[in-house]
Amino acid sequence: MGANRELINGIGVAPDHYLPLTAKDLREGRDPAMAAAAARPIGWRISEDRG
């Protein structure tokens, strides 16, 4: 369920930051989007990035 109580099953949610996944990432088992998310401090908010 989305922020406005709309159903998002099967649709998904657009990312705030897009990090492309390359063939090299796949070969080497890397996920740049997951790495970027894991590097964020707990409690981080998008508004903090946008200053």
Backbone as CSV, one residue per row, in Angstrom:
resi,resn,N_x,N_y,N_z,CA_x,CA_y,CA_z,C_x,C_y,C_z
1,MET,0.841,-1.152,0.000,0.000,0.000,0.000,0.899,1.232,0.000
2,GLY,0.542,2.219,-0.792,1.326,3.442,-0.896,0.985,4.447,0.195
3,ALA,1.657,5.577,0.135,1.484,6.623,1.155,0.055,7.161,1.197
4,ASN,-0.637,7.113,0.073,-2.019,7.606,0.017,-3.030,6.458,0.015
5,ARG,-2.592,5.332,0.563,-3.411,4.124,0.701,-3.812,3.516,-0.641
6,GLU,-3.047,3.817,-1.705,-3.316,3.205,-3.005,-2.582,1.861,-3.094
7,LEU,-3.155,0.945,-3.838,-2.539,-0.366,-4.006,-1.377,-0.273,-4.981
8,ILE,-0.238,-0.860,-4.598,0.924,-0.831,-5.464,1.435,-2.236,-5.786
9,ASN,0.719,-3.270,-5.344,1.111,-4.637,-5.656,1.166,-4.823,-7.160
10,GLY,2.261,-5.368,-7.639,2.413,-5.630,-9.061,2.811,-4.399,-9.855
11,ILE,2.854,-3.230,-9.210,3.226,-1.994,-9.896,4.603,-1.545,-9.431
12,GLY,4.812,-1.543,-8.130,6.075,-1.105,-7.562,6.087,0.380,-7.266
13,VAL,7.209,0.835,-6.797,7.386,2.232,-6.431,8.657,2.723,-7.113
14,ALA,8.593,3.880,-7.730,9.769,4.442,-8.395,10.835,4.802,-7.367
15,PRO,12.090,4.510,-7.666,13.157,4.839,-6.719,13.403,6.346,-6.646
16,ASP,13.886,6.809,-5.504,14.257,8.212,-5.361,15.558,8.507,-6.090
17,HIS,16.437,7.525,-6.099,17.722,7.650,-6.786,17.905,6.408,-7.646
18,TYR,18.167,6.599,-8.933,18.354,5.471,-9.832,19.837,5.187,-9.984
19,LEU,20.229,3.965,-9.710,21.600,3.523,-9.919,21.552,2.336,-10.867
20,PRO,22.050,2.510,-12.100,21.951,1.443,-13.090,22.731,0.196,-12.678
21,LEU,22.213,-0.942,-13.073,22.856,-2.224,-12.831,23.507,-2.650,-14.138
22,THR,24.818,-2.795,-14.145,25.535,-3.141,-15.372,25.760,-4.646,-15.452
23,ALA,26.163,-5.094,-16.624,26.488,-6.507,-16.809,27.643,-6.904,-15.896
24,LYS,28.599,-6.003,-15.720,29.736,-6.277,-14.835,29.261,-6.452,-13.392
25,ASP,28.331,-5.595,-12.945,27.770,-5.741,-11.596,27.136,-7.119,-11.430
26,LEU,26.358,-7.530,-12.420,25.704,-8.847,-12.354,26.726,-9.972,-12.280
27,ARG,27.765,-9.899,-13.136,28.802,-10.944,-13.141,29.497,-11.032,-11.789
28,GLU,29.725,-9.875,-11.182,30.483,-9.841,-9.927,29.592,-9.895,-8.686
29,GLY,28.270,-10.036,-8.903,27.349,-10.180,-7.784,27.152,-8.913,-6.979
30,ARG,27.340,-7.751,-7.623,27.180,-6.482,-6.914,25.802,-5.895,-7.181
31,ASP,25.308,-5.141,-6.220,24.039,-4.428,-6.349,24.283,-2.992,-5.879
32,PRO,24.576,-2.065,-6.833,24.912,-0.702,-6.428,23.787,0.007,-5.665
33,ALA,22.543,-0.271,-6.004,21.429,0.363,-5.302,21.379,-0.102,-3.843
34,MET,21.569,-1.389,-3.619,21.557,-1.915,-2.252,22.748,-1.381,-1.461
35,ALA,23.907,-1.279,-2.097,25.092,-0.742,-1.428,24.875,0.712,-1.022
36,ALA,24.260,1.502,-1.901,23.999,2.907,-1.588,23.002,3.034,-0.444
37,ALA,21.978,2.193,-0.459,20.972,2.230,0.613,21.591,1.814,1.943
38,ALA,22.439,0.807,1.924,23.062,0.327,3.157,24.036,1.350,3.731
39,ALA,24.555,2.240,2.895,25.505,3.246,3.354,24.815,4.416,4.051
40,ARG,23.504,4.525,3.930,22.753,5.611,4.567,22.623,5.344,6.055
41,PRO,22.754,6.392,6.871,22.567,6.189,8.315,21.111,5.865,8.645
42,ILE,20.908,5.124,9.706,19.556,4.796,10.150,18.838,6.095,10.505
43,GLY,17.607,6.237,10.042,16.835,7.429,10.316,17.005,8.513,9.268
44,TRP,17.830,8.254,8.236,18.050,9.224,7.169,16.750,9.521,6.454
45,ARG,16.567,10.776,6.060,15.375,11.194,5.325,15.803,11.823,4.014
46,ILE,14.987,11.654,2.979,15.300,12.201,1.666,15.503,13.709,1.734
47,SER,14.729,14.400,2.549,14.842,15.856,2.641,16.250,16.277,3.092
48,GLU,16.963,15.404,3.793,18.320,15.721,4.220,19.264,15.775,3.040
49,ASP,18.987,14.977,1.989,19.801,14.964,0.788,19.554,16.189,-0.071
50,ARG,18.358,16.701,-0.003,17.958,17.795,-0.890,18.256,19.170,-0.307
51,GLY,18.723,19.196,0.940,19.151,20.420,1.598,18.127,21.457,1.655
